[in-house]
Every structure is written in C-alpha cells, then in structure tokens.
Amino acid sequence: MPFSIKSEHADKLLVELRELTGEGITEAITRSLEMRLTELKRQPRPDADRIRQLTQELRDTFAIPAWQPGDSELSSTHGSILYGDDGLPR
C-alpha cells in the first residue's frame, strides 16, 4: 500500500538511515516503525493502569465477578446489574 510523506526533514532522516544501514525504503521504514512500537509497548501506561484500578474498584463495590473466557454466567451476572426484574434497564 503506497503512502507519501511530505516532509523534507523526514526525507533527510530516511536518506541518512538508509546510508547507515544499506536498507531499502520499505525495510528502513518498517524496521523503524517496529522499533518505535516495541519501545512504546515497553513503557508504563498510566491510563491503562488507572482503568484496571477503576475496574477492580467497580467489581469490588458491586460484587461483579471478573469475566473469564468461556464464562457462561456473563450475561446473567451482568444482566442482573444492568436490568431490573421487569427486563427494563435500571
């Protein structure tokens, strides 16, 4: 899938990278993106940690069991929290 980068700075960086590595354009860009993604995935994610903490607090507050793959009780457990006996949303 072709794409175009309209930045002289990016073009200069790509030329320098290719000169140092001997890689083609596609390989240089792909490897650079892979390295950046790997680096980002290693960094702590405060938002994700906060979401996990809030999720646990909600489970504890409302006695909601954590969902497990293959859990057949998912709809009835959460349904009783979301819907009243009349089947309407609470």
N, C-alpha and C positions, 0 to 999 in steps of 0.2 A: 504494500500500500504506500504510494508516494506521499511525501509531505515536503513542505518548503519552509525553510527558516529564513526570515528576512531580518537578519541581524548581522552587521559586519563583525561585531565582537564575537558572536557565536561562530561565525565562519573562520575567524582568525584562530580561535581556540581549537576548532576542529582540524585546521591545517597543521597547527603545532602538534596536536595529539597524534595525527597520522604520521607526521615526520618522525616523532619519537618511537612510535610503535610499529610502523610499517603496515598498519591495518587499513582496510578499505573503509569507505564512508559508513556503510551499513554496520560493519563489525565494530568500528570505533564508537558509533552512537549506541548500538545495542549493549556493548560491554559497559559503557559509561552509565547508561540507564540502569543496568543490572547492579552495578556497584553502588549507585546512589540509593536504589531501593533497598538493597541489603543493609546499607548504613542506616537508613531511616527506620527500618523494621527493628533494628537493634536498640534504638533509642527508647527511653521510657515514654509511655503515652499517658500523660496525666488525665486526659479526658476519658480514656478507656478505663483507667483505674477508678476514676470517680463514678463512672456509670456502673461498674461492677459493685462498688461500695453501696451506691443507692439501691441497686437491685437487691443486694443482700438485706439491706435495711427494710425494704418493702416486703421481702419474703418473711423476715422475722416478725414484722409488725402484723401482717395479715395471715401468718402461718401458711404461706404458699410454698409447697414443696418445689424444689428445683426440678426443672424438666430434664428428663433423661431420654436419650434416643430410644425409641420403641415403647415409650411410656404410654400405655393405653388409657391412663387416667387424665391425660392432659385436658381434654375438652370438658370433662365433668368437673374436674378440680377448678379450672379457671372459669368455667361456665357458672358455677355456683357463686363466684365472686362478682362476675360481671352482670348476671341476670337474676332477677327475683323468681319466686315460685310461680309467678304468673307468666314467666318466659320473656318478660319485658326487661330492657336494660335498667339497671338500678340508678 
